[in-house]
Amino acid sequence: MPLIQGCDAFQVAMPRGRRPESVLVRLDGGDAVGWGEMPVAAGASGSAWADIEQRMGPALIGLDWDRPEDVSAAADLGASEAAAAVDTACWDLWCRTRGLPLAHALGGTRTSIVTGARISPEPALDTITARVNKAVGAGHTRVTLDIRPGWDVEPVRAVRQAYPALALVADAGHGYTESPDHLAALEALDAYGLAALERPFPAGDLAAHARLQLRVGTAVAPAAGDLEALDAALSLDAGRALHLR
């Protein structure tokens, strides 16, 4: 691999509400450039930027490396989010130098991906099916319907009748409880061959997800936003799928 000739970090602040602040990392390998990014909490990008500019960057300049895995140990990057952004930039640079997609470098073999569309609640079933038709026509092979109490079985039934073979997911957005009416509606969705029932209950109530999974054949998918939540969901058998975000 060519020696790393430069490491720059850039703070990115977008208008409020558009996207979180982030720090971009640019590694210069001479004939190729690698990029990495890390999102940060509002107002916290300065410390991450300084860590890269003042500590990690100088350690990378002139480093002799063959694979991205070599960089972290050689430069003592640590395990921070800033280090992850630098690691991503190393992988990007390594792949660009070899003309190799990152997915293939990590062992993947696919040359295309399956895409899906999300359909929000609409006042009329005809509008829902028309939007699904548009999504399918655009090439999406999976559709996620946002459901809520009182707007669940009917839209799912309408879409399933129109598209019997479509991969269909229902996302409940944490909007249900274990009340008899809510449970009856969630159980009724079992008849429509859903690929998953996502986030039926509040995120912290994994026990409720586990109880629902015992009652339905559809894969229940609790939300897992970090490794701690992921471990908790797996240890409690809170579902047969996960909503990762």
Phi, psi and chi 1 to 4 in degrees:
 res  aa     phi    psi   chi1   chi2   chi3   chi4
   1 MET       -  144.3  -79.1  -67.0  -64.1      -
   2 PRO   -66.3  151.0   24.4  -34.4      -      -
   3 LEU   -65.1  146.0  -60.8 -179.9      -      -
   4 ILE   -73.8  121.9  -64.2  175.6      -      -
   5 GLN   -97.4  -18.8  -59.5  177.1   16.5      -
   6 GLY  -162.1  149.1      -      -      -      -
   7 CYS  -138.4  117.4  176.1      -      -      -
   8 ASP  -123.6  145.4  -60.8  -60.8      -      -
   9 ALA  -121.2  140.4      -      -      -      -
  10 PHE  -128.2  131.3  -54.9   91.1      -      -
  11 GLN   -85.9  130.8  -65.2  172.8  -98.7      -
  12 VAL  -118.9  118.9  179.1      -      -      -
  13 ALA  -123.4  116.7      -      -      -      -
  14 MET   -97.5  163.4  -60.2  -66.2  -72.5      -
  15 PRO   -53.5  144.3  -26.3   34.5      -      -
  16 ARG   -54.7  131.8 -173.4  172.6 -177.4  178.2
  17 GLY    91.4  -15.3      -      -      -      -
  18 ARG   -77.9  -46.7  -67.7  -77.2  -63.0  -84.0
  19 ARG  -168.7  159.2   56.6  167.5  -70.5  174.4
  20 PRO   -70.3  160.5   24.8  -34.1      -      -
  21 GLU   -61.9  154.2  -69.6 -175.7   18.6      -
  22 SER  -150.4  166.7   64.2      -      -      -
  23 VAL  -121.5  126.1  172.5      -      -      -
  24 LEU   -97.7  140.6  -65.0  177.7      -      -
  25 VAL  -117.3  131.4  178.8      -      -      -
  26 ARG  -121.5  118.8  179.6 -177.1 -175.8  -87.1
  27 LEU  -105.4  128.5  -68.4 -175.8      -      -
  28 ASP  -101.4  115.6 -176.8   -2.0      -      -
  29 GLY  -105.7   16.6      -      -      -      -
  30 GLY    90.7  -79.1      -      -      -      -
  31 ASP   -88.0   -9.2  -66.0  -28.7      -      -
  32 ALA  -147.4  159.1      -      -      -      -
  33 VAL  -128.0  138.5  170.9      -      -      -
  34 GLY  -115.6  143.9      -      -      -      -
  35 TRP  -121.8  144.7  -70.3   90.2      -      -
  36 GLY  -137.7  162.4      -      -      -      -
  37 GLU  -147.3  146.7 -178.4 -179.5   13.3      -
  38 MET  -137.8  128.9   59.0  166.9  -70.5      -
  39 PRO   -76.6  147.3   27.8  -32.6      -      -
  40 VAL  -135.7  159.4  -66.1      -      -      -
  41 ALA   -66.1  152.9      -      -      -      -
  42 ALA   -54.1  127.9      -      -      -      -
  43 GLY    83.7   -1.5      -      -      -      -
  44 ALA  -104.1    4.1      -      -      -      -
  45 SER   -69.7  -23.7   59.5      -      -      -
  46 GLY   -61.8  -43.4      -      -      -      -
  47 SER   -69.0  -39.0   59.1      -      -      -
  48 ALA   -65.4  -42.7      -      -      -      -
  49 TRP   -60.0  -44.6  175.4   86.0      -      -
  50 ALA   -65.0  -38.2      -      -      -      -
  51 ASP   -62.0  -39.7 -166.4   23.1      -      -
  52 ILE   -73.4  -46.7  -64.3  169.6      -      -
  53 GLU   -68.1  -39.7  -78.9  -76.9  -47.7      -
  54 GLN   -95.5  -28.6  -61.4  171.8   15.7      -
  55 ARG  -112.1  -55.2 -177.1  177.5   68.9   85.2
  56 MET   -73.4  -45.4  -61.1 -176.3 -165.5      -
  57 GLY   -54.5  -54.2      -      -      -      -
  58 PRO   -58.4  -32.6  -27.6   36.4      -      -
  59 ALA   -70.5  -23.3      -      -      -      -
  60 LEU   -86.7  -26.8  -67.5  171.3      -      -
  61 ILE   -61.8  125.2  -56.2  -58.1      -      -
  62 GLY    77.3    7.8      -      -      -      -
  63 LEU   -68.9  134.2 -176.4   67.2      -      -
  64 ASP   -90.5  116.8 -174.8   13.9      -      -
  65 TRP  -144.5  150.4   61.1  -59.7      -      -
  66 ASP  -109.5  -38.4  -68.3  -39.3      -      -
  67 ARG  -134.4  156.7  -73.4 -171.3   55.7   83.6
  68 PRO   -56.7  -31.1  -27.4   36.1      -      -
  69 GLU   -62.9  -24.4  -63.6   96.4  -37.5      -
  70 ASP   -71.2  -25.8  -57.5  -25.9      -      -
  71 VAL   -70.6  -45.3  175.2      -      -      -
  72 SER   -58.8  -46.7 -179.3      -      -      -
  73 ALA   -70.3  -41.8      -      -      -      -
  74 ALA   -66.5  -37.5      -      -      -      -
  75 ALA   -97.6    0.2      -      -      -      -
  76 ASP    52.0   56.0 -169.4   24.1      -      -
  77 LEU   -72.2  -30.1  -62.4 -176.3      -      -
  78 GLY    87.9 -162.0      -      -      -      -
  79 ALA  -124.8   24.1      -      -      -      -
  80 SER   -79.2  169.7   66.1      -      -      -
  81 GLU   -64.0  -34.2  -68.8  180.0  -24.0      -
  82 ALA   -62.7  -39.6      -      -      -      -
  83 ALA   -64.0  -36.3      -      -      -      -
  84 ALA   -64.6  -37.2      -      -      -      -
  85 ALA   -65.7  -40.3      -      -      -      -
  86 VAL   -65.6  -41.2  171.8      -      -      -
  87 ASP   -60.8  -42.1 -179.6   66.2      -      -
  88 THR   -61.3  -41.7  -58.3      -      -      -
  89 ALA   -63.8  -36.6      -      -      -      -
  90 CYS   -63.7  -44.3  -70.9      -      -      -
  91 TRP   -62.8  -41.8  -84.0  100.8      -      -
  92 ASP   -62.8  -44.6 -171.8   36.8      -      -
  93 LEU   -63.8  -44.4  175.8   58.5      -      -
  94 TRP   -60.3  -43.8 -170.3   83.3      -      -
  95 CYS   -69.0  -41.5  -69.8      -      -      -
  96 ARG   -64.7  -37.0  -70.3  177.7 -174.5  -85.6
  97 THR   -62.6  -33.3  -59.7      -      -      -
  98 ARG   -97.8   -2.5  -75.0  164.2  169.9   72.3
  99 GLY    64.1   36.4      -      -      -      -
 100 LEU  -118.6  130.2 -176.5   68.2      -      -
 101 PRO   -62.9  144.3  -20.1   32.2      -      -
 102 LEU   -58.5  -40.4  175.4   60.2      -      -
 103 ALA   -58.1  -40.3      -      -      -      -
 104 HIS   -71.8  -34.5  -69.1 -178.3      -      -
 105 ALA   -63.8  -29.5      -      -      -      -
 106 LEU   -91.5    6.3  -63.7  175.1      -      -
 107 GLY   105.3   -1.3      -      -      -      -
 108 GLY   -74.9  159.2      -      -      -      -
 109 THR  -126.0  -11.5   57.7      -      -      -
 110 ARG   -70.6  149.3  -68.3 -177.2  178.0  179.3
 111 THR  -112.5   -0.5   56.4      -      -      -
 112 SER  -146.7  164.9   61.9      -      -      -
 113 ILE  -125.9  157.2   61.4  172.2      -      -
 114 VAL   -88.9  131.9  173.9      -      -      -
 115 THR  -114.4  156.0   61.7      -      -      -
 116 GLY  -134.1  164.3      -      -      -      -
 117 ALA  -123.1  151.4      -      -      -      -
 118 ARG  -111.8  132.5  177.1  175.9  -67.3  -88.1
 119 ILE  -116.0  118.6  -52.1  -63.4      -      -
 120 SER   -82.2  162.2   56.3      -      -      -
 121 PRO   -57.7  141.5  -25.4   35.4      -      -
 122 GLU  -128.0  155.0  -65.1  -76.8   -6.7      -
 123 PRO   -71.1  -18.6   23.1  -33.0      -      -
 124 ALA  -129.5  140.6      -      -      -      -
 125 LEU   -63.9  -34.8  -66.7  177.8      -      -
 126 ASP   -60.8  -36.5  -72.5  -13.0      -      -
 127 THR   -67.0  -39.8  -53.9      -      -      -
 128 ILE   -60.6  -51.2  -70.7  -75.9      -      -
 129 THR   -65.9  -32.6   53.7      -      -      -
 130 ALA   -66.2  -39.8      -      -      -      -
 131 ARG   -68.8  -37.7  -69.2 -175.5   60.5 -167.4
 132 VAL   -64.5  -41.9  171.7      -      -      -
 133 ASN   -59.2  -41.2 -177.6   63.7      -      -
 134 LYS   -64.9  -40.8 -176.6  176.9 -180.0  179.6
 135 ALA   -65.3  -43.9      -      -      -      -
 136 VAL   -64.4  -40.5  172.1      -      -      -
 137 GLY   -63.7  -26.8      -      -      -      -
 138 ALA   -81.1   -4.0      -      -      -      -
 139 GLY   106.3   -0.8      -      -      -      -
 140 HIS   -72.0  136.2  -63.2  -64.5      -      -
 141 THR  -107.7   -0.6   58.4      -      -      -
 142 ARG  -137.8  138.8 -178.5 -172.1   68.9 -105.9
 143 VAL  -127.6  132.8  167.5      -      -      -
 144 THR  -106.9  123.0  -62.4      -      -      -
 145 LEU   -97.6  124.9  -67.0  179.5      -      -
 146 ASP   -76.9  123.0  -73.6  -23.6      -      -
 147 ILE  -118.4  166.9   62.7  170.9      -      -
 148 ARG  -155.6  162.7   61.4 -166.8 -179.5 -158.7
 149 PRO   -54.5  127.4  -29.0   37.3      -      -
 150 GLY    90.6  -12.2      -      -      -      -
 151 TRP  -136.8   72.9 -177.1 -104.8      -      -
 152 ASP  -141.4  -66.9   36.6   42.1      -      -
 153 VAL   -65.7  -44.0  176.3      -      -      -
 154 GLU   -63.2  -49.5  -71.6 -169.8    4.8      -
 155 PRO   -64.7  -36.8   18.7  -30.8      -      -
 156 VAL   -64.7  -43.0  169.7      -      -      -
 157 ARG   -61.6  -43.3 -179.9 -168.2  -62.5  122.5
 158 ALA   -63.0  -43.2      -      -      -      -
 159 VAL   -69.6  -40.4  173.2      -      -      -
 160 ARG   -65.4  -37.4  176.8   54.1   76.3 -145.3
 161 GLN   -65.7  -35.6  -71.7  175.8  -14.5      -
 162 ALA   -77.0  -31.4      -      -      -      -
 163 TYR  -134.3   82.1  -66.5   93.2      -      -
 164 PRO   -61.7  -28.9  -22.1   33.4      -      -
 165 ALA  -103.4    1.5      -      -      -      -
 166 LEU   -71.4  137.1  178.4   66.1      -      -
 167 ALA   -69.9  114.1      -      -      -      -
 168 LEU  -122.3  130.1 -170.5   58.7      -      -
 169 VAL  -121.4  141.2  175.6      -      -      -
 170 ALA  -111.7  124.5      -      -      -      -
 171 ASP  -109.0  113.1 -173.0  -15.9      -      -
 172 ALA   -87.2   -7.3      -      -      -      -
 173 GLY    58.6   33.4      -      -      -      -
 174 HIS    64.0   22.3  -53.2  -59.3      -      -
 175 GLY   -92.2    0.9      -      -      -      -
 176 TYR  -111.1  160.6  -70.6   73.6      -      -
 177 THR  -121.8 -177.0   68.1      -      -      -
 178 GLU   -93.9   26.6  -69.2 -174.7  -81.1      -
 179 SER   -66.9  154.3   68.6      -      -      -
 180 PRO   -55.4  -42.0  -28.0   36.0      -      -
 181 ASP   -64.5  -44.2  -71.4  -12.3      -      -
 182 HIS   -66.4  -43.6  -75.0 -171.3      -      -
 183 LEU   -63.5  -38.1  -74.0  176.3      -      -
 184 ALA   -62.3  -40.6      -      -      -      -
 185 ALA   -67.2  -43.5      -      -      -      -
 186 LEU   -65.0  -39.4  -65.3  173.7      -      -
 187 GLU   -67.7  -34.0  -69.5  176.5   21.6      -
 188 ALA   -65.0  -27.0      -      -      -      -
 189 LEU   -65.6  -18.2  -65.0  174.9      -      -
 190 ASP   -59.2  -23.4 -131.0   12.3      -      -
 191 ALA   -77.0   -5.3      -      -      -      -
 192 TYR  -113.7   18.0  -59.0  103.9      -      -
 193 GLY    59.6   44.6      -      -      -      -
 194 LEU   -70.2  144.6  -64.6  176.5      -      -
 195 ALA   -71.4  -31.6      -      -      -      -
 196 ALA  -165.7  154.2      -      -      -      -
 197 LEU  -115.5  105.2  172.9   56.2      -      -
 198 GLU   -93.3  140.3  -63.6 -177.7  -23.8      -
 199 ARG    48.1   53.2  -54.5 -173.2  -60.1  168.0
 200 PRO   -68.5  -35.8   23.1  -33.1      -      -
 201 PHE  -117.6  169.5  -56.6  118.3      -      -
 202 PRO   -51.5  145.7  -29.5   36.4      -      -
 203 ALA   -57.1  -35.7      -      -      -      -
 204 GLY   -79.8  -10.0      -      -      -      -
 205 ASP   -95.8   69.1 -164.5   -6.7      -      -
 206 LEU   -68.8  -27.9  -66.8  175.4      -      -
 207 ALA   -62.9  -38.1      -      -      -      -
 208 ALA   -64.9  -39.5      -      -      -      -
 209 HIS   -61.3  -42.7  -71.4   80.6      -      -
 210 ALA   -64.0  -41.2      -      -      -      -
 211 ARG   -65.1  -39.9  -72.2 -170.2  -69.1  -91.2
 212 LEU   -65.1  -39.0  177.8   62.9      -      -
 213 GLN   -61.1  -30.5 -174.7   63.4   88.1      -
 214 LEU   -71.4  -19.5  -66.5  175.0      -      -
 215 ARG   -97.9  -17.5  -59.3  172.2   66.5  132.3
 216 VAL  -126.5  155.9  -60.7      -      -      -
 217 GLY   -87.2  -23.2      -      -      -      -
 218 THR   -65.2  143.3  -59.1      -      -      -
 219 ALA   -69.0  118.1      -      -      -      -
 220 VAL   -83.2  136.3  174.8      -      -      -
 221 ALA  -125.8   94.3      -      -      -      -
 222 PRO   -70.6  159.3   26.8  -34.0      -      -
 223 ALA   -78.6  141.6      -      -      -      -
 224 ALA  -136.6  101.8      -      -      -      -
 225 GLY   -94.2  -10.5      -      -      -      -
 226 ASP  -152.8  176.5   53.2   39.4      -      -
 227 LEU   -65.5  -33.9  -69.4  177.9      -      -
 228 GLU   -63.6  -45.1 -177.2  178.1   -7.3      -
 229 ALA   -65.9  -36.8      -      -      -      -
 230 LEU   -62.7  -47.1  176.0   61.0      -      -
 231 ASP   -61.4  -41.2  -72.2  -19.3      -      -
 232 ALA   -64.6  -43.3      -      -      -      -
 233 ALA   -63.1  -41.0      -      -      -      -
 234 LEU   -69.5  -40.9  -66.5  174.8      -      -
 235 SER   -68.5  -29.0   64.7      -      -      -
 236 LEU   -94.4    2.2  -69.2  174.1      -      -
 237 ASP    50.7   49.3  -71.0  -31.5      -      -
 238 ALA   -75.6   -3.4      -      -      -      -
 239 GLY   171.3  172.5      -      -      -      -
 240 ARG  -101.4    6.9  -62.5 -154.6  -49.1  -88.4
 241 ALA  -147.1  173.5      -      -      -      -
 242 LEU  -137.0  142.8  -70.2  168.5      -      -
 243 HIS   -99.4   99.0  178.0   93.5      -      -
 244 LEU   -90.5  138.1  -59.5  177.1      -      -
 245 ARG  -152.7      -   53.1 -172.9  175.7   83.9
